[in-house]
């Protein structure tokens, strides 16, 4: 469960990072 939550959190953080980069363009 912990690993799953950690992965989900990382995935969400990466998604926001990509969204920010796309928005910057």
mmCIF file of the N, C-alpha and C atoms, coordinates in Angstrom:
data_MODEL
# 
_entry.id   MODEL 
# 
loop_
_atom_site.group_PDB 
_atom_site.id 
_atom_site.type_symbol 
_atom_site.label_atom_id 
_atom_site.label_alt_id 
_atom_site.label_comp_id 
_atom_site.label_asym_id 
_atom_site.label_entity_id 
_atom_site.label_seq_id 
_atom_site.pdbx_PDB_ins_code 
_atom_site.Cartn_x 
_atom_site.Cartn_y 
_atom_site.Cartn_z 
_atom_site.occupancy 
_atom_site.B_iso_or_equiv 
_atom_site.pdbx_formal_charge 
_atom_site.auth_seq_id 
_atom_site.auth_comp_id 
_atom_site.auth_asym_id 
_atom_site.auth_atom_id 
_atom_site.pdbx_PDB_model_num 
ATOM 1  N N  . UNK A 1 1  ? 0.841 -1.197 0.000   1.00 0.00 ? 1  UNK A N  1 
ATOM 2  C CA . UNK A 1 1  ? 0.000 0.000  0.000   1.00 0.00 ? 1  UNK A CA 1 
ATOM 3  C C  . UNK A 1 1  ? 0.878 1.250  0.000   1.00 0.00 ? 1  UNK A C  1 
ATOM 4  N N  . UNK A 1 2  ? 1.934 1.226  0.823   1.00 0.00 ? 2  UNK A N  1 
ATOM 5  C CA . UNK A 1 2  ? 2.816 2.395  0.911   1.00 0.00 ? 2  UNK A CA 1 
ATOM 6  C C  . UNK A 1 2  ? 3.484 2.641  -0.432  1.00 0.00 ? 2  UNK A C  1 
ATOM 7  N N  . UNK A 1 3  ? 3.963 1.570  -1.050  1.00 0.00 ? 3  UNK A N  1 
ATOM 8  C CA . UNK A 1 3  ? 4.645 1.709  -2.336  1.00 0.00 ? 3  UNK A CA 1 
ATOM 9  C C  . UNK A 1 3  ? 3.673 2.265  -3.375  1.00 0.00 ? 3  UNK A C  1 
ATOM 10 N N  . UNK A 1 4  ? 2.439 1.766  -3.343  1.00 0.00 ? 4  UNK A N  1 
ATOM 11 C CA . UNK A 1 4  ? 1.439 2.217  -4.304  1.00 0.00 ? 4  UNK A CA 1 
ATOM 12 C C  . UNK A 1 4  ? 1.152 3.708  -4.119  1.00 0.00 ? 4  UNK A C  1 
ATOM 13 N N  . UNK A 1 5  ? 0.995 4.115  -2.866  1.00 0.00 ? 5  UNK A N  1 
ATOM 14 C CA . UNK A 1 5  ? 0.698 5.519  -2.582  1.00 0.00 ? 5  UNK A CA 1 
ATOM 15 C C  . UNK A 1 5  ? 1.865 6.401  -2.999  1.00 0.00 ? 5  UNK A C  1 
ATOM 16 N N  . UNK A 1 6  ? 3.079 5.927  -2.740  1.00 0.00 ? 6  UNK A N  1 
ATOM 17 C CA . UNK A 1 6  ? 4.265 6.704  -3.087  1.00 0.00 ? 6  UNK A CA 1 
ATOM 18 C C  . UNK A 1 6  ? 4.371 6.847  -4.607  1.00 0.00 ? 6  UNK A C  1 
ATOM 19 N N  . UNK A 1 7  ? 4.063 5.770  -5.320  1.00 0.00 ? 7  UNK A N  1 
ATOM 20 C CA . UNK A 1 7  ? 4.126 5.807  -6.779  1.00 0.00 ? 7  UNK A CA 1 
ATOM 21 C C  . UNK A 1 7  ? 3.067 6.749  -7.324  1.00 0.00 ? 7  UNK A C  1 
ATOM 22 N N  . UNK A 1 8  ? 1.862 6.677  -6.761  1.00 0.00 ? 8  UNK A N  1 
ATOM 23 C CA . UNK A 1 8  ? 0.770 7.534  -7.211  1.00 0.00 ? 8  UNK A CA 1 
ATOM 24 C C  . UNK A 1 8  ? 1.122 8.993  -6.971  1.00 0.00 ? 8  UNK A C  1 
ATOM 25 N N  . UNK A 1 9  ? 1.735 9.281  -5.845  1.00 0.00 ? 9  UNK A N  1 
ATOM 26 C CA . UNK A 1 9  ? 2.114 10.652 -5.513  1.00 0.00 ? 9  UNK A CA 1 
ATOM 27 C C  . UNK A 1 9  ? 3.161 11.134 -6.500  1.00 0.00 ? 9  UNK A C  1 
ATOM 28 N N  . UNK A 1 10 ? 4.127 10.286 -6.802  1.00 0.00 ? 10 UNK A N  1 
ATOM 29 C CA . UNK A 1 10 ? 5.187 10.661 -7.734  1.00 0.00 ? 10 UNK A CA 1 
ATOM 30 C C  . UNK A 1 10 ? 4.594 10.893 -9.118  1.00 0.00 ? 10 UNK A C  1 
ATOM 31 N N  . UNK A 1 11 ? 3.648 10.033 -9.506  1.00 0.00 ? 11 UNK A N  1 
ATOM 32 C CA . UNK A 1 11 ? 3.011 10.171 -10.813 1.00 0.00 ? 11 UNK A CA 1 
ATOM 33 C C  . UNK A 1 11 ? 2.287 11.508 -10.912 1.00 0.00 ? 11 UNK A C  1 
ATOM 34 N N  . UNK A 1 12 ? 1.572 11.874 -9.843  1.00 0.00 ? 12 UNK A N  1 
ATOM 35 C CA . UNK A 1 12 ? 0.839 13.141 -9.829  1.00 0.00 ? 12 UNK A CA 1 
ATOM 36 C C  . UNK A 1 12 ? 1.805 14.309 -9.915  1.00 0.00 ? 12 UNK A C  1 
ATOM 37 N N  . UNK A 1 13 ? 2.905 14.231 -9.183  1.00 0.00 ? 13 UNK A N  1 
ATOM 38 C CA . UNK A 1 13 ? 3.897 15.309 -9.194  1.00 0.00 ? 13 UNK A CA 1 
ATOM 39 C C  . UNK A 1 13 ? 4.490 15.447 -10.587 1.00 0.00 ? 13 UNK A C  1 
ATOM 40 N N  . UNK A 1 14 ? 4.783 14.315 -11.234 1.00 0.00 ? 14 UNK A N  1 
ATOM 41 C CA . UNK A 1 14 ? 5.355 14.357 -12.582 1.00 0.00 ? 14 UNK A CA 1 
ATOM 42 C C  . UNK A 1 14 ? 4.351 14.947 -13.564 1.00 0.00 ? 14 UNK A C  1 
ATOM 43 N N  . UNK A 1 15 ? 3.065 14.600 -13.395 1.00 0.00 ? 15 UNK A N  1 
ATOM 44 C CA . UNK A 1 15 ? 2.029 15.122 -14.292 1.00 0.00 ? 15 UNK A CA 1 
ATOM 45 C C  . UNK A 1 15 ? 1.959 16.638 -14.186 1.00 0.00 ? 15 UNK A C  1 
ATOM 46 N N  . UNK A 1 16 ? 2.010 17.154 -12.957 1.00 0.00 ? 16 UNK A N  1 
ATOM 47 C CA . UNK A 1 16 ? 1.972 18.605 -12.759 1.00 0.00 ? 16 UNK A CA 1 
ATOM 48 C C  . UNK A 1 16 ? 3.205 19.250 -13.377 1.00 0.00 ? 16 UNK A C  1 
ATOM 49 N N  . UNK A 1 17 ? 4.338 18.582 -13.264 1.00 0.00 ? 17 UNK A N  1 
ATOM 50 C CA . UNK A 1 17 ? 5.579 19.126 -13.820 1.00 0.00 ? 17 UNK A CA 1 
ATOM 51 C C  . UNK A 1 17 ? 5.450 19.241 -15.337 1.00 0.00 ? 17 UNK A C  1 
ATOM 52 N N  . UNK A 1 18 ? 4.946 18.189 -15.974 1.00 0.00 ? 18 UNK A N  1 
ATOM 53 C CA . UNK A 1 18 ? 4.759 18.200 -17.428 1.00 0.00 ? 18 UNK A CA 1 
ATOM 54 C C  . UNK A 1 18 ? 3.758 19.275 -17.820 1.00 0.00 ? 18 UNK A C  1 
ATOM 55 N N  . UNK A 1 19 ? 2.667 19.381 -17.070 1.00 0.00 ? 19 UNK A N  1 
ATOM 56 C CA . UNK A 1 19 ? 1.644 20.385 -17.371 1.00 0.00 ? 19 UNK A CA 1 
ATOM 57 C C  . UNK A 1 19 ? 2.234 21.785 -17.291 1.00 0.00 ? 19 UNK A C  1 
ATOM 58 N N  . UNK A 1 20 ? 3.103 22.010 -16.311 1.00 0.00 ? 20 UNK A N  1 
ATOM 59 C CA . UNK A 1 20 ? 3.731 23.323 -16.151 1.00 0.00 ? 20 UNK A CA 1 
ATOM 60 C C  . UNK A 1 20 ? 4.640 23.628 -17.330 1.00 0.00 ? 20 UNK A C  1 
ATOM 61 N N  . UNK A 1 21 ? 5.397 22.627 -17.771 1.00 0.00 ? 21 UNK A N  1 
ATOM 62 C CA . UNK A 1 21 ? 6.308 22.824 -18.906 1.00 0.00 ? 21 UNK A CA 1 
ATOM 63 C C  . UNK A 1 21 ? 5.504 23.129 -20.170 1.00 0.00 ? 21 UNK A C  1 
ATOM 64 N N  . UNK A 1 22 ? 4.421 22.382 -20.387 1.00 0.00 ? 22 UNK A N  1 
ATOM 65 C CA . UNK A 1 22 ? 3.593 22.615 -21.567 1.00 0.00 ? 22 UNK A CA 1 
ATOM 66 C C  . UNK A 1 22 ? 2.967 24.002 -21.502 1.00 0.00 ? 22 UNK A C  1 
ATOM 67 N N  . UNK A 1 23 ? 2.556 24.412 -20.320 1.00 0.00 ? 23 UNK A N  1 
ATOM 68 C CA . UNK A 1 23 ? 1.940 25.726 -20.148 1.00 0.00 ? 23 UNK A CA 1 
ATOM 69 C C  . UNK A 1 23 ? 2.963 26.822 -20.425 1.00 0.00 ? 23 UNK A C  1 
ATOM 70 N N  . UNK A 1 24 ? 4.214 26.553 -20.062 1.00 0.00 ? 24 UNK A N  1 
ATOM 71 C CA . UNK A 1 24 ? 5.273 27.546 -20.271 1.00 0.00 ? 24 UNK A CA 1 
ATOM 72 C C  . UNK A 1 24 ? 5.477 27.775 -21.764 1.00 0.00 ? 24 UNK A C  1 
ATOM 73 N N  . UNK A 1 25 ? 5.300 26.719 -22.548 1.00 0.00 ? 25 UNK A N  1 
ATOM 74 C CA . UNK A 1 25 ? 5.446 26.847 -23.997 1.00 0.00 ? 25 UNK A CA 1 
ATOM 75 C C  . UNK A 1 25 ? 4.226 27.571 -24.557 1.00 0.00 ? 25 UNK A C  1 
# 
